[in-house]
Amino acid sequence: MEAADPLYEIDLTVAGQGFDGKSCWVHARAGVIPAGTEENPAENPLAVMTLQRLQLTGSDVFYALNEQRSTDLGKTWSPPVEHASFARKPFSWGGFDDLEITVCDFWPTWHAASGKLLGTGHTVVYQNNAVRKVRPRGTAYAVYDAAEAKWSPWKILEMPDEPRFENAGAGCVQRVDLADGTILLPIYYKEPDAPAHSVTVLRCAFDGRELTYLGHGDEMTIPVKRGLYEPSLVRQGGRFYLTMRNDDHGYVAVSEDGQRFSEPVRWCFDDGSDLGSYNTQQHWVAHPEALFLVYTRRGANNDHIPRNRAPLFIARVDTEKLQVIRASEQILVPERGARLGNFGVTEVGPEETWVTVTEWMQGLPPDPSDPAPLVARGADNRIWVAKLKWKTPNVDPAE
């Protein structure tokens, strides 16, 4: 494994750490409001990192969205502040009146055409404080008010009234905004009681307040367990690349227009061997000179980590063969006993890109809610901000 990449250096920093033994921070993802804009007239960019509390007992038991802010390029961060607008609220569906709904898997990203920080995620429904297996799901979104330091009340993107879109959302997805303001937003979807998901990329309009569905592209799935889900999209070198989660393997497809994609193929290394990333998400880091994948995988002396979700790796992608270049792989965030599988990527500016992730403090059976084995290896629910400092500016000459 190489010690460095000629395009960047890694500055590994921490935005917070420590936990109470009963819950932990997860889903740390940052959006950046550029300096000198109406939302942020200051001289420095404003970073807004969202994250949520996870209850250690149970599975995916999340609470209201919180945020941390930084005005000095991540040198210091404010303490997490909870947003009441994202608290769970009563919900009725399918004849059940004892449900609760909230938003999770949120990702804030700057929308340059409207001059707004737009966050997207999806809804989650609880019954008796557990995720209801058969449930509706929608793409949730909210708009940030920097002056007030608050998010607008979240809304659900209106989709075509078709059964396959009753459970459809943009949880943990990386989107692409086009120059004219059109948003290419990947989602995954299925009928509520169907076993497998499909993936597509929506075309959406955004006027600074409302997100509107315009259409969608190819619909992709595979007949393997839960199908394809948690897609992330990137544009690099005039093409669009889509990475997708599956229970057994990660998959990738390519497109010229962000709507019509090649047949999804398994992620592998350039020697033909399987990448080893499974049942978890991957995301992209783009630079005009190279495209990078950030991922977790098997085979890193990490069988003590649930689903081998640590350490967090970064490597270059061969964009013609759609393979990961093994010799370029290096550890981006180290493994300290806790998983690192749910993370985000933020383009801060021409000089740096961030990868943000928390140490998820649930472990392996027989008692996943016992954090003691993780703590013994050094984990303390650290909120990592891995800064990729570019040696040549991250500016696409075609933009």
C-alpha positions as CSV (number, residue, x, y, z in Angstrom):
1,M,0.0,0.0,0.0
2,E,1.4,3.4,-1.0
3,A,2.1,5.9,1.7
4,A,0.9,8.9,-0.3
5,D,-0.8,10.1,-3.5
6,P,0.8,12.7,-5.6
7,L,-2.4,14.7,-5.9
8,Y,-3.1,15.2,-2.2
9,E,-2.0,15.1,1.4
10,I,-4.2,13.8,4.3
11,D,-4.8,16.0,7.3
12,L,-6.7,13.9,9.8
13,T,-8.6,16.0,12.4
14,V,-11.2,15.5,15.0
15,A,-14.4,17.6,15.5
16,G,-15.5,15.9,18.7
17,Q,-15.2,12.7,20.8
18,G,-16.6,10.9,23.8
19,F,-20.0,9.3,24.5
20,D,-22.3,8.4,27.3
21,G,-22.3,4.6,26.8
22,K,-26.0,4.5,25.8
23,S,-26.0,6.4,22.5
24,C,-23.5,7.7,20.0
25,W,-23.1,10.2,17.2
26,V,-23.6,8.8,13.6
27,H,-24.0,10.1,10.1
28,A,-21.7,13.0,10.2
29,R,-21.9,14.9,6.9
30,A,-20.9,18.5,6.2
31,G,-22.2,21.1,3.8
32,V,-20.2,24.3,3.1
33,I,-21.6,27.8,2.4
34,P,-19.0,29.7,0.4
35,A,-17.6,33.0,1.7
36,G,-18.9,36.2,0.3
37,T,-22.4,34.9,-0.5
38,E,-25.7,36.3,0.7
39,E,-26.0,33.4,3.1
40,N,-22.5,33.8,4.3
41,P,-21.0,37.3,3.8
42,A,-18.0,36.5,5.9
43,E,-14.5,36.1,4.6
44,N,-14.3,32.3,5.4
45,P,-16.6,29.5,4.3
46,L,-19.2,28.3,6.8
47,A,-19.2,24.6,7.4
48,V,-22.4,23.0,8.7
49,M,-22.0,19.4,9.8
50,T,-25.2,17.4,10.6
51,L,-25.2,14.3,12.7
52,Q,-27.7,12.3,14.8
53,R,-27.8,10.3,18.0
54,L,-28.1,6.5,17.7
55,Q,-29.5,4.4,20.6
56,L,-27.0,1.5,21.2
57,T,-29.9,-0.9,21.9
58,G,-31.9,-1.8,18.8
59,S,-31.2,-1.3,15.1
60,D,-31.1,2.2,13.4
61,V,-32.9,3.9,16.3
62,F,-32.2,7.5,15.5
63,Y,-33.2,10.8,17.2
64,A,-33.4,14.4,16.0
65,L,-30.8,16.0,13.7
66,N,-28.0,18.0,15.3
67,E,-25.4,20.3,13.8
68,Q,-21.9,21.6,14.4
69,R,-20.6,24.7,12.7
70,S,-17.1,25.8,11.8
71,T,-16.0,29.2,10.5
72,D,-12.2,28.4,10.3
73,L,-12.1,25.6,7.8
74,G,-12.6,22.9,10.5
75,K,-9.9,24.0,12.9
76,T,-12.6,24.4,15.6
77,W,-16.2,23.3,15.8
78,S,-19.1,24.4,17.9
79,P,-20.8,21.8,20.2
80,P,-23.7,19.9,18.6
81,V,-27.0,21.7,18.7
82,E,-30.3,19.8,18.3
83,H,-32.9,20.9,15.9
84,A,-36.4,20.5,17.3
85,S,-37.9,20.6,13.7
86,F,-36.3,17.1,13.2
87,A,-37.7,15.5,16.4
88,R,-39.9,12.5,15.9
89,K,-43.6,13.2,15.4
90,P,-46.7,11.1,15.5
91,F,-47.6,9.3,12.3
92,S,-50.5,7.2,11.0
93,W,-50.3,4.7,8.1
94,G,-51.9,1.4,7.1
95,G,-54.4,1.5,9.9
96,F,-51.7,2.0,12.6
97,D,-52.0,5.2,14.7
98,D,-49.1,4.4,17.1
99,L,-46.2,5.2,14.7
100,E,-43.6,7.9,14.8
101,I,-41.7,9.5,11.9
102,T,-38.5,11.5,11.5
103,V,-35.6,12.0,9.0
104,C,-32.3,10.2,8.9
105,D,-29.3,9.6,6.6
106,F,-29.2,13.3,5.9
107,W,-26.6,15.0,3.6
108,P,-26.3,18.8,3.2
109,T,-24.8,20.2,0.0
110,W,-24.5,23.7,-1.4
111,H,-26.7,24.5,-4.3
112,A,-24.9,27.2,-6.2
113,A,-27.7,28.2,-8.6
114,S,-30.1,29.2,-5.7
115,G,-27.4,30.2,-3.2
116,K,-28.8,27.8,-0.6
117,L,-27.6,24.9,1.5
118,L,-30.0,22.1,0.6
119,G,-30.0,18.9,2.7
120,T,-31.6,15.6,1.5
121,G,-32.3,12.3,3.3
122,H,-35.2,10.1,3.8
123,T,-37.9,9.4,6.3
124,V,-37.9,6.5,8.8
125,V,-41.0,5.2,10.6
126,Y,-40.9,3.7,14.2
127,Q,-43.3,1.5,16.1
128,N,-42.6,0.9,19.7
129,N,-39.1,2.6,19.2
130,A,-38.2,0.1,16.5
131,V,-38.0,0.6,12.7
132,R,-41.2,-0.7,11.2
133,K,-40.2,-3.3,8.5
134,V,-43.1,-2.6,6.2
135,R,-43.4,1.2,5.9
136,P,-43.7,4.1,3.5
137,R,-40.5,6.1,2.9
138,G,-40.0,9.4,1.1
139,T,-37.1,11.7,0.1
140,A,-37.0,14.4,2.8
141,Y,-35.4,17.7,2.3
142,A,-34.8,21.0,4.2
143,V,-33.1,24.3,3.5
144,Y,-30.7,26.0,5.8
145,D,-30.9,29.6,7.1
146,A,-27.4,30.5,8.1
147,A,-28.3,33.8,9.8
148,E,-30.8,32.0,12.1
149,A,-28.7,28.8,12.3
150,K,-31.7,26.6,11.7
151,W,-33.2,24.3,9.1
152,S,-36.6,24.9,7.5
153,P,-39.3,22.3,8.5
154,W,-38.5,19.2,6.4
155,K,-40.7,18.3,3.5
156,I,-41.2,15.2,1.4
157,L,-40.4,15.3,-2.3
158,E,-43.6,14.6,-4.3
159,M,-43.1,11.5,-6.5
160,P,-45.3,9.9,-9.2
161,D,-48.3,8.2,-7.6
162,E,-47.1,4.6,-8.3
163,P,-46.8,1.6,-6.0
164,R,-43.0,1.3,-6.6
165,F,-42.4,4.8,-5.3
166,E,-44.3,4.3,-2.0
167,N,-41.0,3.4,-0.4
168,A,-38.5,5.7,-2.1
169,G,-35.8,7.9,-0.7
170,A,-32.4,9.6,-1.0
171,G,-30.8,8.3,2.2
172,C,-27.0,8.6,2.4
173,V,-26.7,9.7,-1.3
174,Q,-24.2,11.9,-3.0
175,R,-25.9,14.2,-5.7
176,V,-24.7,16.2,-8.7
177,D,-26.0,19.8,-9.3
178,L,-25.8,20.9,-12.9
179,A,-24.9,24.5,-14.0
180,D,-28.5,25.4,-14.7
181,G,-29.5,24.4,-11.2
182,T,-31.0,21.0,-12.2
183,I,-30.3,18.4,-9.5
184,L,-29.4,14.8,-10.3
185,L,-30.5,13.0,-7.2
186,P,-30.0,9.3,-6.8
187,I,-32.7,7.3,-4.9
188,Y,-33.5,3.8,-4.2
189,Y,-37.1,2.5,-4.0
190,K,-39.5,-0.5,-3.9
191,E,-43.1,-1.3,-3.0
192,P,-43.3,-1.3,0.8
193,D,-43.6,-5.1,1.2
194,A,-41.2,-6.0,-1.7
195,P,-37.9,-7.6,-0.7
196,A,-35.5,-5.9,-3.2
197,H,-34.7,-2.2,-4.0
198,S,-34.0,-0.6,-7.4
199,V,-31.9,2.5,-8.1
200,T,-32.6,5.5,-10.4
201,V,-31.4,9.1,-10.7
202,L,-34.0,11.7,-10.4
203,R,-34.0,15.0,-12.3
204,C,-35.2,17.7,-9.9
205,A,-35.7,21.5,-9.9
206,F,-35.0,23.6,-6.8
207,D,-36.0,27.3,-6.5
208,G,-34.4,27.9,-3.1
209,R,-37.5,26.6,-1.2
210,E,-39.2,23.8,-3.0
211,L,-37.6,20.6,-4.5
212,T,-39.6,19.4,-7.5
213,Y,-39.5,16.1,-9.4
214,L,-39.0,16.5,-13.1
215,G,-38.3,12.9,-14.2
216,H,-35.9,10.0,-13.7
217,G,-33.5,7.8,-15.7
218,D,-32.8,4.1,-16.0
219,E,-34.1,1.8,-13.3
220,M,-31.5,-0.6,-12.1
221,T,-31.5,-3.6,-9.8
222,I,-30.0,-7.1,-9.5
223,P,-31.7,-10.3,-8.2
224,V,-29.5,-10.6,-5.1
225,K,-31.0,-10.3,-1.7
226,R,-32.1,-6.6,-1.2
227,G,-31.1,-5.5,-4.7
228,L,-29.3,-2.2,-5.2
229,Y,-29.5,0.7,-2.8
230,E,-27.7,3.7,-1.2
231,P,-26.5,5.0,-4.6
232,S,-24.1,7.9,-4.9
233,L,-23.4,9.9,-8.1
234,V,-20.4,12.0,-9.2
235,R,-19.4,13.8,-12.4
236,Q,-15.8,13.7,-13.5
237,G,-14.2,14.2,-16.9
238,G,-17.6,14.8,-18.6
239,R,-19.0,11.5,-17.5
240,F,-21.2,10.4,-14.6
241,Y,-20.4,7.5,-12.3
242,L,-22.8,5.8,-9.9
243,T,-21.8,3.5,-7.1
244,M,-24.4,1.3,-5.3
245,R,-24.6,-0.9,-2.3
246,N,-25.7,-4.5,-2.3
247,D,-25.6,-7.1,0.5
248,D,-22.9,-9.2,-1.2
249,H,-20.9,-6.7,-3.3
250,G,-20.6,-3.0,-4.3
251,Y,-21.6,-2.2,-7.8
252,V,-20.7,0.6,-10.3
253,A,-22.2,2.0,-13.5
254,V,-21.3,4.8,-15.9
255,S,-23.3,7.3,-17.9
256,E,-22.8,10.1,-20.4
257,D,-25.8,12.1,-19.3
258,G,-26.6,11.0,-15.7
259,Q,-29.8,9.3,-16.8
260,R,-28.9,6.3,-19.1
261,F,-26.4,4.0,-17.4
262,S,-24.3,1.0,-18.3
263,E,-25.2,-2.4,-16.8
264,P,-24.0,-2.3,-13.1
265,V,-20.9,-4.4,-12.5
266,R,-19.2,-5.5,-9.3
267,W,-16.5,-3.4,-7.9
268,C,-13.1,-5.1,-8.2
269,F,-9.4,-4.2,-8.1
270,D,-7.5,-3.7,-11.3
271,D,-6.0,-7.3,-10.8
272,G,-9.5,-8.7,-11.2
273,S,-10.0,-9.6,-7.6
274,D,-13.1,-8.6,-5.7
275,L,-12.9,-5.2,-3.9
276,G,-14.4,-6.8,-0.8
277,S,-16.8,-4.0,0.0
278,Y,-20.2,-5.4,0.9
279,N,-23.4,-4.5,2.6
280,T,-22.3,-0.9,3.0
281,Q,-22.0,2.4,1.1
282,Q,-19.2,3.8,-1.0
283,H,-18.8,7.5,-2.0
284,W,-16.8,9.5,-4.4
285,V,-14.0,12.1,-4.3
286,A,-13.6,13.9,-7.7
287,H,-10.6,15.9,-9.0
288,P,-10.1,16.9,-12.6
289,E,-7.0,14.7,-12.8
290,A,-8.4,11.6,-11.1
291,L,-11.5,10.0,-9.6
292,F,-11.3,8.4,-6.2
293,L,-13.5,5.9,-4.3
294,V,-13.8,5.9,-0.5
295,Y,-14.9,2.6,0.9
296,T,-14.5,-0.2,3.5
297,R,-13.7,-3.8,2.7
298,R,-12.8,-7.3,3.9
299,G,-9.2,-8.5,4.2
300,A,-7.7,-5.7,6.4
301,N,-7.3,-7.6,9.6
302,N,-10.8,-6.3,10.5
303,D,-13.0,-9.3,11.1
304,H,-13.7,-7.9,14.6
305,I,-15.5,-5.0,12.9
306,P,-19.2,-5.4,12.0
307,R,-19.4,-6.0,8.2
308,N,-15.6,-5.1,8.1
309,R,-16.6,-1.4,8.1
310,A,-13.2,0.0,9.2
311,P,-10.7,1.3,8.4
312,L,-11.9,3.8,5.7
313,F,-9.9,3.5,2.5
314,I,-9.4,5.8,-0.4
315,A,-8.0,4.7,-3.8
316,R,-8.0,5.9,-7.4
317,V,-10.5,4.6,-9.9
318,D,-9.6,3.4,-13.4
319,T,-12.4,5.2,-15.1
320,E,-12.2,3.2,-18.3
321,K,-12.2,-0.3,-16.7
322,L,-14.3,0.8,-13.7
323,Q,-11.9,-0.8,-11.3
324,V,-10.1,0.3,-8.2
325,I,-6.3,0.7,-8.6
326,R,-5.0,-1.5,-5.8
327,A,-1.5,0.2,-5.7
328,S,-3.1,3.5,-5.0
329,E,-5.1,2.4,-1.9
330,Q,-4.3,3.9,1.4
331,I,-6.0,4.3,4.8
332,L,-7.9,7.5,5.1
333,V,-9.4,7.0,8.6
334,P,-7.9,4.4,10.9
335,E,-9.7,1.5,12.6
336,R,-9.9,1.7,16.4
337,G,-12.4,-1.0,17.2
338,A,-15.5,0.7,15.8
339,R,-17.1,0.7,12.4
340,L,-16.8,3.7,10.0
341,G,-19.2,2.7,7.3
342,N,-21.6,5.7,7.2
343,F,-19.8,8.8,6.0
344,G,-19.9,11.9,3.8
345,V,-17.8,13.8,1.3
346,T,-17.7,17.6,1.2
347,E,-16.1,19.8,-1.5
348,V,-14.8,22.6,0.7
349,G,-13.1,24.6,-2.1
350,P,-10.4,24.3,-4.7
351,E,-7.8,23.6,-2.1
352,E,-9.4,20.8,-0.1
353,T,-12.1,18.1,0.2
354,W,-13.3,16.5,3.4
355,V,-14.4,13.1,4.4
356,T,-16.4,13.1,7.6
357,V,-17.3,10.0,9.7
358,T,-18.0,9.0,13.2
359,E,-17.0,5.9,15.2
360,W,-20.3,3.9,15.4
361,M,-20.3,2.4,18.9
362,Q,-22.2,-0.9,18.2
363,G,-20.3,-4.1,18.0
364,L,-20.6,-7.7,17.1
365,P,-23.1,-10.3,18.6
366,P,-23.9,-11.7,21.2
367,D,-24.3,-8.2,22.6
368,P,-23.9,-5.5,19.9
369,S,-25.1,-2.8,22.4
370,D,-22.1,-3.4,24.7
371,P,-19.4,-0.8,23.7
372,A,-16.7,-2.3,26.1
373,P,-14.9,-4.3,23.4
374,L,-14.8,-1.2,21.2
375,V,-13.6,1.1,24.0
376,A,-10.8,-1.5,24.8
377,R,-9.5,-1.0,21.2
378,G,-9.5,2.8,21.6
379,A,-12.9,3.8,20.1
380,D,-14.6,6.8,21.8
381,N,-17.2,7.9,19.2
382,R,-14.7,10.2,17.6
383,I,-16.0,12.5,14.9
384,W,-13.3,12.4,12.2
385,V,-12.8,15.1,9.6
386,A,-10.2,13.7,7.1
387,K,-9.1,16.7,5.0
388,L,-7.7,16.0,1.5
389,K,-5.3,18.9,0.8
390,W,-5.0,19.2,-3.0
391,K,-1.5,19.8,-4.4
392,T,-3.1,21.2,-7.6
393,P,-6.4,23.1,-7.4
394,N,-9.6,21.0,-7.6
395,V,-11.2,23.1,-10.4
396,D,-12.7,21.5,-13.4
397,P,-11.6,23.6,-16.5
398,A,-14.9,22.7,-18.2
399,E,-17.0,24.4,-15.5
